[in-house]
Structures are given as structure tokens and as C-alpha cells.
Amino acid sequence: MNLIPGWRLERARARRSNPAFRNAYCQLESEARAFLGEAMQPQDNPAGYYHNYFCPDHAVELAFDAGSPNAHRCPRDGRVFSGEPYDSAWRWFVNNRLSSMAYRLALMWQLDADSAYLTRCREILLAYAERYPGYPIERELPYGWGKAANHSLDEAVWLIPIARAYDLVRDTLNDRERTLIETNLLALAAEHIRGQKFHRIHNIECWHNAAMAAVGICLDDAGFQKLALEDRFGFRHQLREGVLDDGMWWEGSSSYHFYTLAALIAHVQVSENKGVGLHEDDRLRAMFRAPVSMAFPDFRLPATNDCWYFSSLLSDVCHGVPPAESFYEVAYGWYNEPVYARILERNYARRPRTAVESLLYGEALPDTDGRFVTESAVLKPSGIAILRSREAVEAQSCVLLKYGPHGGGHGHPDKLSVSIYARGNPVATDLGTPGYGVALNETWYRQTLSHNTITLDGRSQPPAEGRLVRFDTTRTGGFEVVDASVAWERDPYAGVAMRRVILWTDAYFWDVFHVAASQECRMDWVCRYQVNRQRQSGLSRRGSISLSGDGYAHVREPVEFTPAEMVSLEWGLSKGGVGAFLPEDVSTQVILGKAPLQPASETGDLLIRRRTARETTFVALVHHWDTEPAVSRVEAIGRDGAGGARGFLVQTGAETHLWVMSESASELSGIEADRTFTYPLAAQA
């Protein structure tokens, strides 16, 4: 066998009776045995686009039924869709299941020599080999054409387990069968992928490379091997240029980070017999570590840019790749870092250790004390900063500020957006994206309004890259700070500069958002909540309002309010609550409505603070609590001429805090307070 060392299979056989790995073997056996009873076969026509297999109303994936190629049900309301694009997208699931099960069947054949697994695997491989030459090249896209699939990306993802399956059963096939599979399927598919290479640093190119490496090593084709590994835009080039110095993949998405990592892992694994030690690359190693530093208290990952909202270190990290535990079984086996064992421990506290990767690549897990420590962190190249309370992770509060690079074609117009957790609960987080075939993806999820930032004149932000002004977690002044800014040269934001400052204490934090434009415009400060509003004060209802702009059509039942000088809003959590104090002035309109969450059938509060100005500062104090609100009163002191205050008095349960946010704040010097905090904004810029 070329694609896996014999010792790994020998060890996996021995692990069948080892209690630490027995569940993984039993799960593999159960899946393979169940699949023997399925009649699924390769289709006569190529697969369509996976992202079209979504309900257009609810933005959720349709329920795949292997026996229903022409009727596809929405799991939310039961509506059935038929015809295109759903029927061809259904075939994507067939390809995906057949290729992954071919590999699992072949692996089971190697582990216990049951000929039923071999027969079914052989059947799949030969059926594809007979059909593949006749598949037309799908030319709907401007590039990246597929044959068995709609796109060369899906072609590559499908081909890797096919090659691995063949490698495991090759010695049982006769000469005619080997020639048919090698010539009509493996070599032909790899050659097709070679012709569809992107020739750039991209997640798709990593899959192209892994597929060509799998076939090249399987068939001893040195040309494919070199192209995939050493040539420009090969494996080494992708790691060197695509992985940022903080360990994140450059496209700025947790999902695409792991999607890319899955391709890189596959490339390393199929190359193991070559003795090149690809897993030793420091940038590959860093890719496992980086997501841990920015995980939320419930171990979900930020859904920044094009990203699946469900991505989590305790479940699925992306569509179309194994769940998180599979990645960290490999990571712990390669690097033996304790943090990866702790992630696995968290996963296996919820379910048995059944990942096939544990059988092949895993190691015995150490006993730990169960604690998991996460701290405030900044990933400078990615432009993500996260401030955290110093509590047990399950009860942690945090705020994440996104300020960095756009992220290419998968980037979102969301500079200086925030995601908020309180007491371990998601309060206002990035929504990521649903399937790309859903209209809401473009009209809502990829618009600035769906993010917690600022829009001008109802238009979404153009691409930009912000900069970090300051990041300080020493608490020498009694608080932590992240301070970032961005400026635009492109219309419709030409001449606009924004700056957002988070001043963090464990009981509450300040959010100070300054905007300056070259001319007067409508400025909308936006925050979208996933929790239920329970109380509000300082708002006088004016009536319904009509909204216009990018994404604004998706705001339901918007109501306008006239604010008092201090507005207070509170939302309930599973235990306790979270609240916001909003200092306002006479120029502010407050708008409350409902907007889509994830999935789109669920809605949450959308809060808009609207001012028409050339320059202004929006300020908010956000606090959270278990039993009683952490902050009972906030008072603004003085005005700086741009809608902001020079300072604030904050009344907590036992103390009065004075916050000084201006250098010219002489009127604050005589105010009595238990504690004084100082962050003069102008001096820090």
C-alpha cells in the first residue's frame, strides 16, 4: 500500500480490543455493516452544486433521502422541492456518501478481512470507473469545472477517499479491474483536476493539491506528486503564503480555516510513506492552535466572513469535513500538546470516542483535572481581538472585535464589528452564512446591516483593512482595552474614518464607536441580539418607520423611538441577564425591529441608533449578571462636541466608578468616586 504505512493498520487491528479505542472500531464496523444494506450506486449524471440544496425560505439544508432523487423536503415546514437545481444537488450527497463509504469499507476489509466489505467497495470503484469517462465537463462556472461534480473542488474532495479506498483493496483486484480503475478513474480525474488548478493561494487549490498527491502517490506518478507538493501554489507554497503568522488561514473564516486544514491533513496523511514529514511544518502545527485561542465560552467558533454558524470545537467545524474531534485526534497524535487532549476530553465528555482518526492516528489520552483555560488574545495578522472575563470558561463573558483584512472573495463588509457573550451565553454574535444558493445569503447575511457595526446612508461598507491602535490586557489601569480603526478611500465610504474602543472589566464594558465622514450623512449604529428583550426605559414610541438601504428590507416591524438622555435595555439569559446603557442626545433616533438570525426562520432584536452628522461618537455600556444587574445607573458628564461625553459615572452594587475619556475634563476633577478609570481617547489615537 502506498497511501498508508502498514504499521498504522497493524496498530489499528490491535486496537480493536483496546478499551480506549474499541468504540471507534465498533462505530466504523457499524457504519460499514449498515451501508452493506443500502442500494446506493454512482449516478449516470454528474452531481450539481451542494449549496443549492437549501430551502430558499428558511435557509436550512434540505433533508437528504437516498431513496428520493426527485423530492426534497424542508426540515422546518415539510415543504417538498423538486426539479432543478435540487435534483442535481441531491447527487452531490450521493457522491459524497459513496466515496467516504468506499474508504470505510476498504478500511474494514483491512481490519477484519470480511469479504462483504471488499465486494461492496470494489463495486463502487468499478461503477465509477465505468461512468467517469462519459461524464461531461460541467461548464456552468467561469473556472474550476468538474466532471463527476459541479466544481473541481467537489471533484477533488470526492477523489481523495476514492484513491485511498483503491489503495487498500488494489491487491485483491485482477489486472483488468486495476487497469480500469487506474486509467478511467484515478488518472483521468487527477488529470482533469490538474487542468482546473487555480494557480493562487486558496482553499480550493489545497484540495486540488491533496487529490493530485493522493493519485500521484497511489499510482507512483512523480509528476503529480511534484506538482502537488513542490511547484508554485503547491502544498509548501500554500502553507508559506496562505497561513498567517497567527496560524489562521488568510480567508478570515473559521469554517474555511478547517476546510483548508482538512485538505492539508489529507495531503500529509497520503504522503506519510514518502518519509517527508510534512506534519512537522510549524505553520501547519499553528493551524490547530489558533482556533482554540479565539473560541467562545461554549467552544463555538466566531462565524466571521463566509462561515457556517454552527462551527464549534465540540461538534462540526465546517460542512463536508470531519467534526472537531477528528482534527484534534490527528493533532494530538502528531504533536502531543496537552491543549489538544483537553479539547478531546471536552468532546468525549459528551459522546463516546468514535472518530476513525482515533483508531488510525490517535494516542491514549491523559487524565486531566477537567479545567480549560482561555484568556484574552489578539490575532494581529487576522485582525481579531477577544477580551475575556477571568472566570471558568463555562461562565465566561467576552467580546470579540474584528478589524483586519477583508478576506478575499469570502470576506464580509463588517469592519469593527463585535460579537458578544455574557455568562457563557451568545448575546450578539456574527451570523456567518447559510448555503450560497440561498438569496438571503447576498441580500442579508453578506450585508453590513447583519453585523454589529455601523452603516452610512444605508450602504454596506466596501472592502477595507483596519489597524490595531492598542491591545492591553495587563489591567494596570483597572481594565483591559482593544482599540482599532479603519479608513476608506473607496466610494461610497471615501473619506470616512471609524474607530472602536472596548474598555473591559469583568462586570461590564464600554463600547465607544467614533465616526468621521467628509460630509454629513446618515449614521446607523447597529446591534443584533439573539436573546429575548425583557425591559426597556428611556424610549418614547413614535410609531412605525419605513427603512431603506442594503439589507434593510429584511428588518420586520421596525418602530421608531425618541430617546431620553440615557436609554436602558435588558435581555434575559438562561440564568441572569445582560443589559445596555446608551447615552443619547436630541439628534438620535432609536429604531427597534426584528431581523433574521440563523436559521433565517428565527428572528431577534435589531437595534439601530441613527444620527445624521458629519462626525459623532456612539457610546454603550454593556453589563451582565447572575441575579441582579451589575450596574444600576450610568450618568454622562460633559460633552465633547461630537456626540460623546467627556466622562461617565457608573453605579455598581457597592461602588461608584468614574470614567474619564477626555484630556480636557477639568469638570470631572472634583467628582467623588470609589474608583477612577482613565482612557483619554484622543491621546490614544
WOMOGI-V154743 format. One record per residue. SS is DSSP state (H for helix, E for strand, C for the rest). NEAR is the number of other C-alpha atoms within 8 Angstrom. Layout:
ss:near
SS:NEAR
SS:NEAR
This chain:
ss:near
C:8
C:9
C:14
C:12
C:10
H:7
H:6
H:10
H:12
H:8
H:9
H:11
H:9
H:8
H:11
H:9
H:7
C:8
C:6
C:7
C:14
H:11
H:11
H:13
H:13
H:9
H:10
H:12
H:9
H:8
H:8
H:13
H:9
H:8
H:8
H:10
C:6
C:6
C:5
C:7
C:8
C:10
C:7
C:6
C:6
C:13
C:13
C:13
C:13
H:9
H:10
H:12
C:14
E:13
C:11
C:9
C:6
C:9
C:14
C:14
E:10
C:11
E:8
C:9
C:7
C:7
C:4
C:8
C:10
C:8
C:10
E:14
E:11
C:15
C:9
C:6
C:5
C:7
C:6
E:8
E:9
C:9
C:8
C:6
C:10
H:13
H:13
H:12
H:15
H:14
H:13
H:13
H:10
H:13
H:11
H:9
H:8
H:12
H:12
H:11
H:11
H:15
H:14
H:11
H:14
H:15
H:10
H:14
H:13
H:9
H:9
H:7
C:7
C:8
H:7
H:7
H:14
H:12
H:8
H:11
H:14
H:9
H:8
H:12
H:12
H:11
H:10
H:10
H:12
H:9
H:9
H:11
C:9
C:5
C:11
C:6
C:7
C:11
C:8
C:5
C:8
C:6
C:6
C:11
E:14
C:15
C:14
C:10
C:14
C:14
E:13
H:14
H:11
H:10
H:15
H:13
H:10
H:12
H:12
H:13
H:12
H:13
H:12
H:13
H:15
H:11
H:11
H:11
H:12
H:8
H:5
H:5
C:8
C:6
H:6
H:6
H:9
H:10
H:9
H:12
H:12
H:10
H:9
H:14
H:13
H:12
H:10
H:10
H:11
H:11
H:8
H:8
H:14
H:9
H:6
C:10
C:9
C:8
C:7
C:6
C:10
C:9
H:9
H:9
H:14
H:14
H:14
H:15
H:14
H:15
H:14
H:15
H:15
H:15
H:15
H:13
H:15
H:13
C:7
C:6
C:10
H:8
H:7
H:12
H:12
H:9
H:12
H:14
H:11
C:10
C:9
C:7
C:11
C:14
H:13
H:9
H:13
H:13
H:10
H:8
H:8
H:11
E:14
C:11
C:7
C:11
C:13
C:14
E:13
C:9
C:11
C:16
C:15
H:14
H:14
H:14
H:13
H:10
H:13
H:13
H:10
H:10
H:11
H:12
H:9
H:10
H:14
H:11
H:9
H:14
C:15
H:13
H:9
H:5
C:6
C:6
C:7
H:8
H:9
H:7
C:7
H:6
H:11
H:12
H:12
H:11
H:14
H:12
H:9
H:11
H:11
H:8
H:9
C:10
C:13
C:10
C:14
C:9
C:9
E:12
C:12
C:14
C:18
C:12
C:12
C:13
C:15
C:13
C:12
C:9
C:16
E:12
C:14
C:12
C:10
C:12
C:16
C:15
C:8
C:5
C:8
C:9
C:11
H:12
H:13
H:12
H:11
H:13
H:15
H:12
H:13
H:14
H:10
H:8
H:7
C:9
C:8
H:7
H:6
H:12
H:13
H:11
H:12
H:11
H:10
H:9
H:11
H:9
C:7
C:6
C:6
C:7
C:10
C:12
C:10
H:10
H:10
H:15
H:12
H:10
C:11
C:11
C:8
C:5
C:6
C:5
C:4
C:6
C:4
C:6
C:6
C:7
C:6
C:7
C:8
C:9
E:9
E:9
E:9
C:10
C:9
C:12
C:14
E:12
E:13
E:12
E:15
E:12
C:9
C:7
C:6
C:9
H:11
H:8
H:10
C:15
C:14
E:13
E:11
E:11
E:12
E:12
C:16
C:13
C:11
C:12
C:12
H:6
H:4
H:10
C:12
C:13
C:12
C:11
C:13
C:14
E:12
E:14
E:13
E:12
E:16
E:14
C:11
C:12
E:11
E:10
E:11
E:14
C:15
C:12
C:12
C:12
C:14
C:13
C:13
C:9
C:9
C:14
H:8
H:9
H:13
H:9
H:10
H:12
H:11
C:11
C:14
H:16
H:14
H:11
C:14
C:16
C:14
E:11
E:14
E:12
C:9
C:11
E:10
C:11
C:12
C:10
C:8
C:10
C:11
C:14
E:10
E:12
E:10
E:9
E:10
E:8
C:9
C:6
C:8
C:5
C:7
C:7
C:12
E:14
E:13
E:15
E:12
E:14
E:14
E:14
E:11
C:12
C:8
C:8
C:7
C:7
C:11
C:9
C:10
C:12
E:11
E:11
E:12
E:12
E:12
E:11
E:11
E:11
C:10
C:9
C:8
E:12
E:12
E:12
E:12
E:11
E:11
E:11
E:11
E:10
E:11
E:8
E:6
E:9
E:10
E:11
E:12
E:13
E:13
E:14
E:11
E:14
C:11
C:12
C:12
E:10
E:10
E:8
E:7
E:10
E:7
E:10
E:11
E:8
E:8
E:8
E:7
E:8
C:7
C:5
C:8
C:7
C:9
C:13
C:12
H:10
H:9
H:8
C:13
E:8
E:7
E:13
E:12
E:13
E:13
E:11
E:15
E:10
E:9
E:12
E:15
E:11
E:12
E:12
E:12
E:12
C:10
C:6
C:7
C:11
E:15
E:14
E:12
E:12
E:12
E:10
E:11
C:11
C:9
C:6
C:6
C:11
E:12
E:13
E:12
E:12
E:12
E:12
E:12
E:12
C:11
C:9
C:10
C:11
C:10
C:8
E:10
E:13
E:14
E:13
E:12
E:12
E:11
E:12
E:10
E:9
E:10
E:10
E:10
E:11
E:11
E:11
E:11
E:11
E:11
E:12
E:13
E:14
E:12
C:9
C:7
C:6
C:12
C:11
E:11
E:9
E:8
E:11
E:8
E:10
E:10
C:9
C:9
C:8
C:5
C:8
C:11
C:11
C:11
C:14
E:14
E:12
E:13
E:13
E:12
E:11
C:7
C:5
C:9
E:11
E:13
E:14
E:12
E:14
C:12
C:11
C:7
C:5
C:12
H:5
H:6
H:9
C:6
C:5
C:6
C:4
C:9
C:8
E:8
E:9
E:11
E:8
C:9
C:10
H:8
H:7
H:6
H:8
C:5
